[in-house]
Amino acid sequence: MQRRGCMKAQRDSAAPRGKRRLIVQYVALMSCIAVVLVAAYSAWSYGQQTRQMEEQMLSEARVLEKSVQATWDFIDYEQPNINYDRDGSYNFKGLYCSLVGKSVGKIFSMSTDYQYTLRYTRIDPRNALDEPDAFERQALDSFYREDDEEYYGLVEDEQGQRVFRYVGAIYLTDSCMDCHGGPKGELDVTGFAKEGLAVGDIGGAVSITEPMDIYADGMRTSVLQQVFMVLLVLVLACVGIYFAVSKLVLHPLDALGRAAKQIGAGDFSY
């Protein structure tokens, strides 16, 4: 009788242990699934946010480049009015496209709150300050080789900060020939030697640098908020599944276990 009682006590204690083991396994499984899902969603969300940020920066760079081009075209179009006096005599005022474009870019870079850098560059520049850096040289090479009109990407600057770079090609027009046309080597009105270029040739490029810090903080906040919501939904789903499994599976199993014990004890009335 004493041995039979010990075996019964062992069976009774085994049931709670088995139930606890099942709960622990369920929690471990759900935790692993939650970690994998959150990690996958975080990576996907970060990629999506980065692409959206790049598209937004590209759109803003294009608008800014078009604005500079519009200023450039205006000065180009108004050259006759600028350089001819009322009596019809030619009097060069020193107000030409590249000078105005560079001045506008400098003023914009100094005054904007977004810390954009806007400048003019070209191969073999007349001014050493217009010498292209490595990224701008790649852009100009792509313009000449691939006949592209723009070149952009996310890169690291000299300080190791991630920035968005955009370079848009500038094409020469009829009025540009006074300074950049032929005959090659002849001095133009600004005192520089003409390059012997033709209408439609690439005369340089507008280079824009946008710091990512403006968008990175907002992107991280957005990603963290989304990850928190996903994690909250997963936790609530796991809790709901646990109670559903307890009611639909564990409780019936407990009842079945109690019935088996009673029947095993000779109580067939259950």
C-alpha positions as CSV (number, residue, x, y, z in Angstrom):
1,M,0.0,0.0,0.0
2,Q,2.8,2.4,0.8
3,R,4.6,1.7,-2.5
4,R,1.3,2.2,-4.4
5,G,0.8,5.5,-2.6
6,C,4.3,6.6,-3.6
7,M,3.7,5.7,-7.2
8,K,0.4,7.7,-7.2
9,A,2.1,10.7,-5.7
10,Q,4.8,10.5,-8.4
11,R,2.2,10.4,-11.1
12,D,0.3,13.3,-9.6
13,S,3.5,15.4,-9.4
14,A,4.6,14.4,-13.0
15,A,1.5,16.0,-14.5
16,P,2.2,19.6,-13.2
17,R,5.9,19.2,-14.2
18,G,4.8,18.1,-17.7
19,K,2.5,21.0,-18.0
20,R,5.2,23.4,-16.8
21,R,7.6,21.9,-19.3
22,L,5.1,22.4,-22.1
23,I,4.6,26.1,-21.1
24,V,8.3,26.7,-21.0
25,Q,8.7,25.1,-24.4
26,Y,5.9,27.2,-25.8
27,V,7.4,30.5,-24.3
28,A,10.8,29.6,-25.7
29,L,9.4,28.8,-29.1
30,M,7.3,32.0,-29.3
31,S,10.3,34.0,-28.1
32,C,12.5,32.7,-30.8
33,I,9.8,33.3,-33.5
34,A,9.3,36.8,-32.1
35,V,13.1,37.6,-32.2
36,V,13.4,36.3,-35.8
37,L,10.3,38.2,-37.0
38,V,11.4,41.5,-35.3
39,A,14.9,41.2,-36.7
40,A,13.6,40.5,-40.2
41,Y,11.1,43.3,-40.0
42,S,13.7,45.7,-38.7
43,A,16.0,44.9,-41.6
44,W,13.2,45.3,-44.1
45,S,11.9,48.5,-42.6
46,Y,15.4,50.0,-42.4
47,G,15.9,49.2,-46.1
48,Q,12.6,50.7,-47.1
49,Q,13.2,53.8,-45.0
50,T,16.7,54.2,-46.6
51,R,15.3,53.9,-50.1
52,Q,12.6,56.4,-49.4
53,M,15.1,58.8,-47.9
54,E,17.3,58.5,-50.9
55,E,14.4,59.1,-53.2
56,Q,13.4,62.2,-51.2
57,M,17.0,63.5,-51.3
58,L,17.2,62.8,-55.0
59,S,14.0,64.7,-55.6
60,E,15.2,67.7,-53.6
61,A,18.6,67.7,-55.3
62,R,16.9,67.6,-58.7
63,V,14.7,70.6,-57.8
64,L,17.7,72.5,-56.5
65,E,19.7,71.6,-59.6
66,K,16.9,72.8,-61.9
67,S,16.7,76.1,-59.9
68,V,20.4,76.7,-60.5
69,Q,20.1,75.7,-64.1
70,A,17.2,78.2,-64.4
71,T,19.4,81.0,-63.1
72,W,22.2,79.9,-65.4
73,D,19.8,79.9,-68.4
74,F,18.5,83.3,-67.5
75,I,22.0,84.9,-67.4
76,D,22.7,83.1,-70.7
77,Y,19.6,84.4,-72.3
78,E,20.1,87.9,-71.0
79,Q,23.7,88.3,-72.1
80,P,22.9,90.6,-75.0
81,N,20.9,92.9,-72.7
82,I,23.6,92.8,-70.0
83,N,26.6,93.5,-72.3
84,Y,25.2,95.9,-74.8
85,D,24.7,99.6,-73.8
86,R,21.8,101.7,-74.9
87,D,23.8,103.1,-77.8
88,G,24.3,99.5,-79.1
89,S,28.0,99.3,-78.3
90,Y,29.3,96.1,-76.7
91,N,30.5,96.5,-73.2
92,F,31.3,93.3,-71.3
93,K,30.1,93.6,-67.7
94,G,31.8,90.5,-66.4
95,L,28.5,88.9,-65.4
96,Y,28.5,85.5,-67.1
97,C,26.8,82.2,-66.5
98,S,29.4,80.2,-64.5
99,L,30.2,83.2,-62.3
100,V,26.5,83.7,-61.5
101,G,26.0,80.0,-61.0
102,K,28.9,79.7,-58.6
103,S,27.9,82.8,-56.7
104,V,24.3,81.5,-56.3
105,G,25.7,78.2,-55.1
106,K,28.0,79.8,-52.6
107,I,25.2,82.1,-51.2
108,F,22.8,79.1,-51.0
109,S,25.4,77.0,-49.2
110,M,26.1,79.8,-46.7
111,S,22.5,80.7,-46.0
112,T,20.6,77.5,-46.0
113,D,19.7,75.8,-42.7
114,Y,20.1,72.3,-44.3
115,Q,23.9,72.6,-44.7
116,Y,23.7,71.7,-48.4
117,T,26.9,72.2,-50.4
118,L,26.2,73.5,-53.9
119,R,29.1,74.2,-56.4
120,Y,30.2,74.2,-60.0
121,T,32.8,71.8,-61.3
122,R,34.3,70.7,-64.6
123,I,37.2,68.8,-66.2
124,D,40.3,71.1,-66.7
125,P,38.6,74.0,-64.9
126,R,39.7,77.6,-65.3
127,N,39.6,78.1,-61.6
128,A,41.4,75.7,-59.2
129,L,38.4,75.8,-56.8
130,D,36.3,74.1,-59.5
131,E,38.6,71.1,-59.7
132,P,36.4,67.9,-59.4
133,D,36.9,65.6,-56.5
134,A,36.8,61.8,-56.9
135,F,33.0,61.5,-56.9
136,E,32.6,64.4,-59.3
137,R,35.2,63.0,-61.6
138,Q,33.3,59.7,-61.8
139,A,30.2,61.6,-62.6
140,L,31.8,63.6,-65.4
141,D,33.4,60.4,-66.8
142,S,29.9,58.8,-66.9
143,F,28.5,61.9,-68.7
144,Y,31.2,61.6,-71.4
145,R,31.2,57.8,-71.7
146,E,27.6,56.8,-71.0
147,D,25.9,60.0,-72.1
148,D,24.2,60.3,-68.7
149,E,22.7,63.6,-67.4
150,E,22.9,62.9,-63.7
151,Y,25.0,60.9,-61.3
152,Y,24.2,60.3,-57.6
153,G,24.6,58.0,-54.6
154,L,25.1,57.7,-50.9
155,V,28.8,57.9,-50.0
156,E,31.1,58.8,-47.1
157,D,32.7,62.3,-47.0
158,E,36.2,63.1,-45.8
159,Q,35.0,63.1,-42.2
160,G,33.5,59.6,-42.5
161,Q,29.9,60.9,-42.5
162,R,27.3,59.5,-44.8
163,V,26.1,62.1,-47.4
164,F,24.0,62.1,-50.5
165,R,25.9,63.3,-53.6
166,Y,24.3,64.5,-56.8
167,V,25.9,65.8,-59.9
168,G,24.0,67.2,-62.9
169,A,25.5,67.9,-66.3
170,I,25.5,71.4,-67.9
171,Y,25.4,71.6,-71.7
172,L,26.8,74.4,-73.7
173,T,24.4,76.7,-75.7
174,D,25.0,79.2,-78.5
175,S,25.9,82.1,-76.2
176,C,28.5,79.8,-74.4
177,M,30.5,79.8,-77.7
178,D,31.8,83.3,-77.0
179,C,33.9,81.9,-74.2
180,H,34.2,78.2,-74.8
181,G,33.9,77.9,-78.6
182,G,36.6,78.4,-81.3
183,P,39.1,79.1,-82.5
184,K,40.7,77.0,-79.8
185,G,43.4,78.9,-77.8
186,E,42.0,82.3,-78.6
187,L,41.4,84.5,-75.6
188,D,37.8,85.2,-74.7
189,V,36.4,88.3,-73.1
190,T,37.2,87.0,-69.7
191,G,40.9,86.6,-70.6
192,F,40.8,82.8,-70.7
193,A,41.8,80.6,-73.7
194,K,38.8,79.1,-75.5
195,E,38.5,75.3,-75.5
196,G,37.1,74.9,-79.0
197,L,33.9,73.2,-77.8
198,A,30.6,73.0,-79.6
199,V,27.0,73.6,-78.8
200,G,25.7,70.6,-76.9
201,D,29.0,69.6,-75.4
202,I,29.3,69.2,-71.6
203,G,30.6,72.5,-70.2
204,G,30.7,71.3,-66.5
205,A,28.3,70.1,-63.8
206,V,26.4,71.3,-60.8
207,S,27.5,69.3,-57.7
208,I,25.2,69.1,-54.7
209,T,26.0,67.4,-51.3
210,E,23.3,66.8,-48.8
211,P,24.1,65.6,-45.3
212,M,22.1,62.6,-44.1
213,D,21.9,63.8,-40.5
214,I,18.8,65.7,-41.5
215,Y,16.9,62.5,-42.3
216,A,18.8,59.9,-40.3
217,D,17.4,60.8,-36.9
218,G,13.8,60.8,-38.2
219,M,14.4,57.5,-40.0
220,R,15.7,55.8,-36.8
221,T,12.8,57.1,-34.8
222,S,10.3,55.9,-37.4
223,V,12.0,52.4,-37.5
224,L,12.0,52.1,-33.7
225,Q,8.3,53.1,-33.5
226,Q,7.4,50.5,-36.1
227,V,9.5,47.8,-34.5
228,F,7.9,48.6,-31.1
229,M,4.4,48.2,-32.6
230,V,5.3,44.9,-34.3
231,L,6.8,43.7,-31.0
232,L,3.7,44.7,-29.1
233,V,1.4,42.9,-31.6
234,L,3.6,39.8,-31.3
235,V,3.5,39.8,-27.5
236,L,-0.3,40.3,-27.5
237,A,-0.7,37.5,-30.2
238,C,1.5,35.1,-28.1
239,V,-0.5,35.8,-25.0
240,G,-3.8,35.3,-26.9
241,I,-2.5,32.0,-28.4
242,Y,-1.3,30.8,-25.0
243,F,-4.8,31.4,-23.4
244,A,-6.4,29.8,-26.4
245,V,-4.1,26.7,-26.2
246,S,-4.7,26.5,-22.5
247,K,-8.5,26.5,-22.9
248,L,-8.7,24.3,-26.0
249,V,-5.8,21.9,-25.4
250,L,-4.3,22.0,-21.9
251,H,-7.6,22.0,-19.9
252,P,-9.1,19.1,-21.9
253,L,-5.8,17.2,-21.4
254,D,-6.0,17.8,-17.7
255,A,-9.6,16.6,-17.6
256,L,-8.5,13.5,-19.6
257,G,-5.7,12.9,-17.1
258,R,-8.0,13.1,-14.2
259,A,-10.4,10.7,-15.8
260,A,-7.6,8.3,-16.5
261,K,-6.5,8.4,-12.8
262,Q,-10.1,7.8,-11.5
263,I,-10.6,5.0,-13.9
264,G,-7.2,3.5,-12.9
265,A,-8.3,3.7,-9.3
266,G,-11.4,1.7,-10.2
267,D,-13.9,4.6,-10.3
268,F,-15.7,3.9,-13.6
269,S,-18.5,6.4,-12.9
270,Y,-16.5,9.3,-14.4
